């Protein structure tokens, strides 16, 4: 997509992960340890995060989250971990 963008606005996955990690660092700076933080984002970013950070094997066709689903993560001073993925509220 980035190569096809004549205006240079599109990101590739490396660009997106750099921007995402800057956001994680900002969350670390602005919040105390053990804070609960709600981040709302779109499915493409969640899919990218799952592909990059998930420690379990998730089939590629299962990486895009269902609409309205919840992904739980844990952010520490030096780690980012997926706790649960694609939870559908009851």
Rosetta blueprint (number, residue, H / E / L):
1 X L
2 X L
3 X L
4 X L
5 X L
6 X L
7 X L
8 X L
9 X L
10 X L
11 X L
12 X L
13 X H
14 X H
15 X H
16 X H
17 X H
18 X H
19 X H
20 X H
21 X H
22 X H
23 X H
24 X H
25 X H
26 X H
27 X H
28 X H
29 X H
30 X H
31 X L
32 X L
33 X L
34 X L
35 X L
36 X L
37 X L
38 X L
39 X L
40 X L
41 X L
42 X L
43 X H
44 X H
45 X H
46 X H
47 X H
48 X H
49 X H
50 X H
51 X H
52 X H
53 X H
54 X L
55 X L
56 X L
57 X L
58 X L
59 X L
60 X H
61 X H
62 X H
63 X L
64 X L
65 X L
66 X L
67 X L
68 X L
69 X L
70 X E
71 X E
72 X E
73 X E
74 X E
75 X E
76 X L
77 X L
78 X L
79 X L
80 X E
81 X E
82 X E
83 X E
84 X E
85 X E
86 X E
87 X E
88 X L
89 X L
90 X L
